Amino acid sequence: MAGIYGVLLTKTSKNEAFKYFYNASFPNIIGEEIVYKKYRFGRSVLNKFQKDRFLYEDYKYIICFEGINYSPISNPKMFIREYEKRGEKFISELKGSFSGFIFSKESEEIIIFNDILSTRVLYYYYDANLGFAFASEMHVLSKILRATGISLNYDYNGIYAVALYGQTFYNFTTVNEIKKLNYGSTLIFNSEQKFFKETSYFKFKRDEKFSNISDTIEKIDSFFIAAIQEEWEKDTMNNYEHFGLISGGMDSRVNLLIARRLGFEKINTYTYGDPHSSDIKIAQQIAKENFYSHKQFNLFHGKFLIENTLQNYVKATDGLTYFTANAVIYNAFQKIDFQTYGQVHSGQLGDTATGAFVKPAFDFKANIDKIGVTGFVKHKELLSKLSFLDTIVDQYNHTDNEVFTYEPRQVNGTLLGDKLFNNFIDLASPFYYKSFLKVMLSLPQKFKMNQRIYFEWLKVKHPDVLEYKWEKIGLKPNSLFNIKYGRLVKRYINGGKKYFGLDYDNMSPIHKWLKKDSMILDEFDTIFNNHIDLIKDVELKEDLKKIYFDDIFEYRNKFSVLSVLLGVKMHFYED
């Protein structure tokens, strides 16, 4: 993704590491580096919102902010003032989608930080003798480390997690020496004192406070309106046109339709996927009746999945998720001219925030094979290779699944998709708004079941949003009956079709494409056979073969194992 880096190692590193970033050859990218003594700091970022994002140096500091900033602490001098007054504590007051660092030349201390959802990911390396380095892209960091002669080893927790679940958990990656900065965190490294500390300034936690549904609706609406206004005014203030994603789902339409109602005009919308899906058809109707212009990218087959798979798709998320979503996003976005657009307005995280994953007293121990983005694990005996699963059970067992969905599932799974979006255009969502998330986490479980509060809020405050079909139920979500029974019928119909390998309603029907074109699966086999021998651990190699050749639905096992193999090539072998 568009990103930043810093190298504070005792060994000399390669210069101009910004050239290694995924987006380095994209149009409208700023690539630059600052050298101070033997240390290097740089970025490869979008040439947009330059009042927000900066790389700044004066006689005392080197400071970088990457992303979108909605807070009043908004320029290098303000950062310096707040840092000198309060240290890293001021970072908790920043709002937006961001990562960054502050380096003091006097103390040779650096603070790196990210936002409350880690939408701008940071990976880091630390050794008491060899020093510290970090980057927004893990393959940039692994390349820097190997260039300095630092040896890298497998992180078995990360490798098996990606192969089995399609994602990583906690701060594990596929490289033992590289960790992921936890969401809502700061990390301090002092090269002179050999001091190293990671601190969390934000945590997801349930804190039930509200019991009156009318008061709750008023609170939700006020925070959501504020979030939309901040998000969309950022475009207006910078003289950009509005650009939003629209689908047959609820969350994107909620953002766009409420923004339109608030007076944001000339909204350009975009959708992508199988043109025969209800998702696309519903999006077309909403866009036609409400927005300024609409474009559509049609996906008729899956041949794009095998087009330069490593460089185009796996590298975008560093081989830490299975790559189908990356492939769809890349092909849908690569040919759009984003120069006149500000952010891409989405409904990202809306289902999680409004309770779609709430499961009372969820038994994690009994369902430990179903907690990842692949849906389920076929070879349960391999789960013993993951040392952290007992921790997940201890931490989340018999909770309502909500905090788990935010932490390991969204932060390490779904939200990694932001990385690819942010190479083309900054992605925004009002569901990322901290005040809104805190309110939603404070609601009683009964308000969240089946997203009850979501539809009650919309019915009272924004009923026009409910006057279009919702693809998940095939009906308008304007009554509890439609929502409850439509959801059940659609779930069982699609579930049955998935089970029997039949075509089902989906905007990206991977299974249908691969079933109709065996050449794609043959090419997957070729990629697998050409890379499996990169795995030097005999037991791991055999386990990856077992996972790869024993299919689960939509061939997610194959995508996951190929992500592992191509990730290993990228982190351990690529120059």
C-alpha positions, 0 to 999 in steps of 0.5 A: 500500500502507499506507505512509510518506512524508517531504518535505524539499524546498526548495519548499513542499509540500502538507500531509497527503499521507497522504490520497493513499494507496491505503488512505486511505479503508479502515476501521481506517487510521491517517493522520497527519502531523508537521510540522517547520520546512518538512519533513513526515513521515507515514503511512497504515497499518493500525491493528494491531501498534502496538507494532511500527509507530510514528511518533514525535517527541521533541526530537531525532528523528522516527522511523517504522517501518512493518510487522512487526518480529521483532527485539528492537530494537522501539521508538523509544527502542531505535532511538534508542539503537542509532542513536546508538551505531552509526548506520545499521548497526543496521538490518541486524539488524532482522528482518521485513517493514518500511520506515522512517526516522530523521530527526535534527533537529540535523543535518537528516539522514534515513535511510530503509530497507527489509527484505531483500526490499523487501516494503515498497517505498520510492520517492524523489526527489533533486535537489542543489538542490531536496532530497529526498522519499520515499513508499511509494507512487509516485503519492503521491510524483509528486503531491507533486512536481508540486504543488511545481512539479517537472516529471516526465519519462518513464523509458523503461527503466521504461515499455518494461519494463512494456509488454514484460515486465510489470514493471520492473527494477533501480531504474527506475520509469516516471518518470525523476525517481523511483527505487526504493530497492533491496532491503536498503538504506539511503539517507542524505540530509543537507539541510544538507550536500547529502549523498546516499548509498544503501548495500546492507546485504544482497545475494543471492549464491551461497555453496556450503558444504554438501555433506552432505544430512543435515546440510543437512536439519537446518539447513534445518529448524531455521531454518524452524521458528524462522521459523514460530514467530516469525511465528505467535507474533506473532499470539498475543502480540497476541491475534489469531486465525490466518489463512492462505492455502491453495491446491493449491500446496506453499508455503502448506500447508508453512507452515500444516501445520507451524504446526499441528504446532507447536501453533498452533491454530484456524487459519482458512484462505482460498482464492480462484479458479476453483472448478473448478480443482484448486488450489481442490479440493486446498485444500478437502481440506487445510483440511477435514482440518486447520484450524479454519475455511475460507472460499472466494471463487469467481471465475466470470468476469472482469468484475471486471477492468474495475471501476474498473481504475485506482483499484482495481488499477493504483494498488495497484502504481503501474502498475509491474506488469501488474494481473491479480494485483492485481485478483484479490487486491482482489476476494478481500480487499475484503469480509473483516473482518480485525479479529480476524486478525493476519497473513495467513500465506502461502507467498510466495517458497517456490518461489524459495527452494527452487530452482524456478527454478534453470537451470544455465548459463542463457543470458540472452543467448539468452533475454533475451525471456523474463525477465519476468512476461509470459512472453515478448516478441513484438516483440523488436526493441523490446528495443533500447529498454531500455538495461539489458539488456546489464547483465543479460546481463553480470551473470547470463549462464551463472549458474544463474538463482537470484540473478536470480530473487530480484533483478529477478524477485521483488523487482520482480515477484511481491513487489510483490503484497505491496503490495496485501495489506498494505492489508488485512492484514500478509502474512507468510511463513517463506520471507522469513526471512534465515537460511533464505534464506542456507542455501538460497543456500549449497546446491550446485546439485545439491540445488536442481535440481527442488527436490530438497532441498525434498522430501527435507527434507519427506520426512524431517521433515514427511512429512504435508505430502506426503500431499496432491496437488500441483496442479503435478503432479496427484499426491502429491509423496511420491516422486521418480517422481511429482514428476519425471514428474507435473511433465513431464506437467502442464507439457506438457498445460497448455503445449499447451492454452495454445498452442492457446488451449484451457482449462487447469487454472488457479485464475485462468483469465484466458484462458478468461474473456476468450475467453467474454466479448468485452465485457471485451476491448471495454472494454479497447480503450475504456480503451486508446483513451481513454488512448493520446493521453496519450502525447506521444512519437510513437514511444513511442505507436506502439510501445505500439499495436504491443504492445497489438494483437499478442496473447500468451497470456492477453492479458498484453500488453494488461494490461501496456500498460494498466498503462503508460497508466493509470500515466502518467495517475496520475503525470503528470496526476491531481490 
